[in-house]
C-alpha cells in the first residue's frame, strides 16, 4: 500500500520567531514551573508536603541542611 503526500508549501518563519518558539519559550516555561514548585514545597502549610519535598531532595542527593 503506498501513500501519497501532498506537497505543502511552507513559509520560513523569521529567525527570531523560531528562536523564541524553540528555545526561549520552553526555557521560560520550565523556569516558571520550577519556581512555582520550589515556592510551593518550601512554603507549604501542610507539613506532609514540606516533608515529602525535603525527603525528595535527600533522595536526589541534594543536601539541604
C-alpha positions in Angstrom: 0.0 0.0 0.0 1.5 3.3 -1.0 0.7 6.6 0.5 0.8 9.9 -1.4 1.7 13.0 0.5 0.6 16.3 -0.9 3.2 18.9 -1.3 2.7 21.7 1.3 4.3 25.0 0.7 6.0 26.0 3.9 6.9 29.6 4.5 10.0 30.0 6.5 9.4 31.7 9.8 11.7 34.6 10.7 14.7 33.6 12.8 13.6 35.5 15.9 10.2 33.7 16.0 11.9 30.3 15.6 14.3 31.1 18.3 11.5 32.3 20.6 9.3 29.2 19.9 12.0 26.6 20.1 14.4 28.0 22.7 13.3 30.9 24.8 9.6 29.9 25.5 10.4 26.4 26.8 13.2 27.8 28.9 10.8 30.4 30.5 8.1 27.8 31.0 10.5 25.3 32.7 11.9 28.1 34.9 8.5 29.3 35.8 7.3 25.8 36.7 10.5 25.2 38.8 9.9 28.4 40.7 6.3 27.5 41.4 7.3 24.0 42.6 10.1 25.3 44.7 8.0 28.0 46.3 5.1 25.6 46.8 7.2 23.0 48.5 9.3 25.3 50.6 6.5 27.4 52.0 3.8 24.7 52.1 1.4 24.9 55.1 0.9 21.2 55.0 3.7 19.5 56.9 3.4 16.3 54.9 4.0 18.2 51.6 7.0 20.0 53.1 8.4 16.8 54.5 7.9 15.0 51.1 9.8 17.7 49.3 12.6 17.5 51.9 12.8 13.8 51.5 12.8 14.1 47.8 15.8 16.5 47.9 17.7 14.0 50.0 16.8 11.0 47.8 18.1 13.0 44.7 21.4 13.6 46.5 21.0 17.3 47.3 21.8 18.2 50.8 19.5 20.9 52.2 20.9 21.4 55.8 
